[in-house]
Amino acid sequence: MPTNQPSSQSLVSTLSQAAAKLGAALFVLVAFAILYEVISRYLLGSPSIWVEELSLLAQVWATYLGMAYVLQSRAMLRIELVAERFGRLGRQISEWLGLLVMCACSVLIILLSVESLLESLAQQRASASLLVLPSWLVELSLPIGFSLLLVQALLHMLQLVKQPITAEPRP
């Protein structure tokens, strides 16, 4: 019986793409904010207090939101030495090791960042700037971004189980 429900893989893919698009939009926003600051500071002699902190906040979010899409697109940096030297088996082993390390690091970062996020909320930590932005605004990007990355890595592992690497690496 066919179902019209999307698979978990397409759902994660859609989430990764949406997060990456939001991240890209944030980078565009940063570019315009910096342009505004340059004009305001150097041409009008009236610097703003918000551009630096909000640009930093947007860059942090954009970076973490884009990680899962980068993995999905297979655009992560790789060291092909193992694959070149040991062929298909080396490529499979290096792919699995990379994904396992990525998953382990993601879980660790998720746990530690959630702990830090909860502390920030409890202590009402804020930035030391004039805007006094709550610290959780930055800290929330870590568990969200690394959760997306973890799920994407787990799906990639599932794909490797279903379809192991069969082709030799490109020269």
Phi, psi and omega in degrees: 000114181288144177245153179265006180281139179290148177288161179298328179295316180289329177294314178295320178299316179296317178298316180298317180293319179295318179296319179294321178295320176297318177299317178297319178297323178295321177296322176296318177301318178299316180300315179292323179296318179292320176301316177301315182296318179298313179296314182297316185283311190268332179264324183257350179066028183225083182292154179259162180261350189259338189297312184299310184291318179290328176294317178298315179301314180294321179294319178298310179299315181299319180297310183289328178291334183274349187300314183297321179293323178298318177294315180302321181278000183057042181253009177293150175295137179226152172255110187275004183303315181295315181296319180293320185281323187246010174066213186300316180297316178297323179293318178296315181297314181294324178296313179296315180298316179300317180292321178296316178296318179299317179295315180298314179296320179298315179298314180299314181294321178299311181299311182293322182287327176294319177300313179295320179299315179295322176298316180299318178294316181294320183268356182053046179294148180216165179291159181270011181273179178294335180283334181050052178289141177298138182298331183296339178299323177278315186296331180295335181295330181293303180297327179291309181297316182285335173293316176299317179297317180299312180297319179296319179294319178297319176295322178296321177296319178299319177297322179293328177291316181289320182226088179298158178295122182246333183274150174288151179298153178293146179289000000 
